[in-house]
């Protein structure tokens, strides 16, 4: 009889042990494929962060953790006051003076709309709160953090549409927030940088809204044509974004699952005519030679597979891959700031976009972190695990 009562406990223990064992195996596998580059400062800190990152990524990726992920996503946030009907998107404001609801200090204010990173599938207003507060304090700006719908539940173009709608809504009501119409900037890191670039392109030719003052792109992902550029080869195992993980996030956003990951890594998803069309913009020849000294082998794409392209064909759209925008759109973009990190698979996306902007007469401020890696700005004030380069 006692065994009957103990059976559920025994089964629970077995389940938990199996789950933990699976996580440990994943950690061992991914950690074995991880490489800490010698140029990174404080490599010991990075190794510790990698272990935490792998555990977190495993939990987020595991279907058994879906409910936990949803709890994190639905955490309550303070709402930005909205004129008229309440806005549907979760927004949080970080003014340089006063509270979100009673702004004080000099007006009109400059403003920054920030789209958080996280591969379109994770992170939130909460994950970037310290960053927003820091930017607001140091720049004297009103920072508006946008919480957009996440994949895989909400595939492309959900995140893009949310960020575009939030930006348009904000630009239509600047007077309500005490914001200077001539000083509104869009900003984002990683996937957020992708969204900021896409929103900036969409609004570039708008005549009924104030023109954006600038776009700030922090190690953005801007294309899904070639995952074998020099930075993808050199940093394939460098945390916090492995090469395979970059494609994993992209596929979750585009198609809602990660089937065809290997085909996309090898380039089988691109038709020859499309590859020829965009080769002038997405090409290792456009990467300065100094970024190839750590090694680069030209990659010949595998045989084109139409069935794979059919699932990811929307990558042709500039609102998903901003590097594919026509010159007529690029020429209308506002002044730009691009940050790249040496030890980041997305480094070359930023370098290629920098060249495109400059070739089209757009003023670009470029900052390159020689010892930087992907995700470093989230570690600018991370207790004992901080990296000065993040600040």
N, C-alpha and C positions, 0 to 999 in steps of 0.2 A: 504493500500500500504506500509506503514511504517513497518507493521508487517512482510510483505514478505521479506524486507531487514534485519529485525532483526532475522528472523528464523534461519539462519546459526549460528549466534552468540549464540542464545539460545541453539541450539543443541550442539554447541561446549562446552558451559558452563556445560551442563548436562553431556556430555561425560567426561570432565575433573573432575567434581565433583564425578562421579561414579568411575573413575579410582583412584582418591585420597582416596575415601572411601574404596575401595578394598584394597589399600595399608595399610591404617590405621587398617583395620580388621586383615590383615596378621601380621602387627607389634604387635598388641595386643595379637594375638594367640601365635606367636613365643616368644614374650617377657615373656608371662605367663609360657611357658615351659622352659625358660632360668633360669639357676641357677648360681649365682656368688659364687664360693667356698671361704670359709673364709681364706684360705691360700694364696690367691692372694693379692699382694700389690696394693695399690691404687684402691680399688674396685669401687670407684666413677667414675674414668676415664674409667674403663672397661665397666660400665653400659652405659656411653655415647657412647663409641665406638660400643657397641652392637646395640644401636638404629640406628646408621649410617650403620652398617653392615647389619642389617635386611632390611633397605630401599634399599640398594644397591643390596642385594641378590634378593629381590623381583623384582626389575627392571630388573636384568639380567635374572631371571627365567621367567619373563612375556613375552609371545609371542609378545605383543604389543611393547616391547622394543627391539626387534631383530635388527631393523635398527640402533638404537642408539648403541647397543653392537658392531655391525659391524664397525661403525665409529671409535669406540675406538680401535678395533683390527687393523684397517688399517692405524692407524696414522703413518706418515713417521718416519723413523729412519735412523741414520747415518750408512753407510755400512762399514764393515770391509774390507779393501783392499784385494783383492783375486788375486793370481797369475793365469794367464791363463784366462779361461772362468769365468765370474762372477758366484758366488755361488748363488743358488736360495733362500736360507734361509736368512731372515733378521738377521744380526749379528751386534752387537755393541761392540767395544773394549774399555776398560777403563785401559789405561796404568798408571803405577805409576809415570812415567815421560813423559812429552811431550803430543802431541796430538795423536789421533788414527792413523794419517797418517805419522807423523814424530816422531818416538820414539827416545828419548834421554836417557841418563843415562847408567848404567852398563848393559852389555849384555854378554852372553845370559840371558834372563829373565826366571823366573818361570812363569807358566801360569795356570789359572783356567778357565775351561769351566763351566759356570753356567746355569742351567736349572731352570727357574722360576716356582714357585708353582701357585696354583689357581685352583686345582681340575681338571686340563686338559681342563677346559672350559673358564677360564677367566685369568686376569692378562696379563702382556706383558713385553717387554723390558723396557718400561717407568716405570711400577710399581716397578721394582727392580733396577732402576738406582742408587738410593742413596746407596743401599746395595753394588752394584758392585763398586761404587766409593770408598766406605769405605774400602772394602776388598783390592782393588788395592793400596790404600794409605798406609794401615797398614801393608800389607804383602810384598809390593814391587813387586807385580806380575802384569802381563798382564791378566786382567779379560775379558773373551769373553762371552758375554751374548747371548744366543741362543733363537731366536723367532720361535717357532714351531707352526704347525697347531693345531687349537683348536676344541674340540668337542662342540656340537653334530654334526656339519657339517662334521667334519673329525674324524671319529671313530678310535679306536685302529685298527691297530698299527701306525697310522699316526704320532702322537707325538713322539713315540719311534723311528720310522724310521728317522724322521727329526733330532732328537738329535744324533742318531748314525751316520748318514751321515755327520752332521756338525763336529762331533768329529773326524771321519776318515779323512775328508777333512783337518782339522786343523793339525792332526798328520802327514799327508803327506807333509805339507808345513811349518814345524816349522822353517826352516832356513830363509824363507822369512820374518817371523815375529820376528826373533831374539830370539827365545825361546829355552831354554835348553831341549833337548829330555828326560832327566832324571827327569825333574821336571814339569810334566803336571798332573793336578788334575781335576777330575770331581766333581761337587758340585750341590746340589739342595735342595730346601725346599719343604716339603709336597709332592705334585704330582711331583715336580721337583726332590725330593729325590728318588722317585720311578723310574724316568727316569734315574737318575745318576746311581742307582744300576743296572738297566737293561743294560745300556750301558757298565758299568764296567764288568758285567758278559759276555757280548757278546765279548768284546775285550780281555778277560782274556787269552784265548788260542791263540791269534793272534801272528804269528811269523814274519809278514811282516810290522808291525808298532811298534813304540816305546811303551814300556810298561808304563801304567799309574802309576804315583808315588803314588797316593792315591785316595780314594773316600770319600767325605764329605757328609753325609746324615743328614739333619736337619729335625727332626720329620717326617720321611718318612712314606708313606703308602705302605705296601709291600705285602698285601694278601687280598683276597676277599672270604676266606673260612669261617671265623668265625667273625661275628660282635657282639659277646656276650662274648668276653674276658673281664677280669676284668676292663681294662681301658675304654672299650666301655660301660660297665654298670655304672661305677663310674662317668664318665664324659659325660653321654648321653646328658645332657642339658647345658654343659659348653661351652661358646663361646671361640674361634670364629668358632669352628667346631662342630656342633651337630652331634650325632650319625646318625640320619636320613639323614642329609645333606651329610655325608661321603658316604653313600650308593647312594644317589642321584647323586653325582659327578661320582662315579664309574660306575653307569649304563649309564650315559650320554656318558662316554668314551667307554664303552664296546659295547653297543647296540644302542646308539643314542637316547634313550628315557628312561623314569623312570617307565615304567610299570613293574610290578612284584617287586616293592620296598619292600612291606611287606613280600613277600615270601623270598626274599634275607635276610632281617633282621632276619628272624626266621630260616634261614638255609635250606629251602626247595629246594634250587638250587643245592645242592651237593649230588651226588650219594654216596651210602654207601661205595662202594669200593674206591672211590676217597677220601672220608673222612678218611677211614682207612689208606690209603697210606700216607697222609700228616699229620696225627695226631701226628706223632713223631716230627714234626717241628712246627706245629700250635696247641698248646695245653696249656691250662692254667696251667698245671703241670710244665711247663717250665718257668713260671713267678715266680720270687722270692717272698716268703711269705710276705715280707714287703710291697709289692705293692697290697696286698689283704686286708689290715687292714681296709681300708675305705669301705669295703663291696664287697662281690662277691658271687653269687649264680650260681652253675653249671647249664648250660642250655642244655636241651635236644632238639635237632633239631626237627622241625616238619616233617611230612611225606614228603618224597622225591617226587618232581613233575618233571617228565622228560621233560615236555614242557617248563618249566622255564630254566632248565639246557641247553636245546637246544639253547636258546637265549644267554646264557652267557658262553657257554662251553669253550671259549678261555681263561678263567681265569686259565686253566691248564698250560698255557704257561708262563715260567719264565720271559719272557720279559714284561709280564703284572703283574705277581705276583712273584717277585724275591725270595721270601721265598721258592718257590717250586723248585729252582734249585738243581741239584744233587750235592753231596759232591765233585765229581771230578772237578766241576766248582768252587764251593766255595773255594776249596783249592788253586786255582790259583789267587784269588783276591788280589789286592794290600792292603797295610796298610789302615786302615779305621778309620774314625771319625764319631761317631753317637751322635747326640744330641736328648734327649728326654725331654718332659715336663710333670710334674706330672698331671696337669689338661688338659689332651689332650687325646681324644679317640684313637689316633694313638700311644700312648705311648708304648703299648705292642707289636706293630709291630716292633718298634725299639729294644725293649728288646729281642724279639725272634730272631731277626737277629743278634744281638750282640752275643747271645749264639751260634748260628750256626757258625758264623765266628770264635769265640774262640775255639769251639769244633774241628774246622778244621785247627787250627794252624795259623789263620790270626791275626795279631796284631791289636788290637782295642783300640782306645782312646774313652772313653765314658764320656759324660758330661750330668748331669741331673739337670734341673732347678726345684728346689723344689717349687718355686712360679710361674713357667712358664705355659703358656697356648698356644694353637695352634695359629700360626700366629704372635707370639710375636716379631720375628726379624724384621718384617715390621714396628714395632713401636719403633725402637731403637732411632730414631731421628725425632719424629713426633710432632714437636712444643710442645704445652703444654700437649699433650697426650702421651708423651714418657714413656716407661717403661725401667728402667735401666737394667733389666735382658735381654732385647733384645740385648743390646750392648755386 
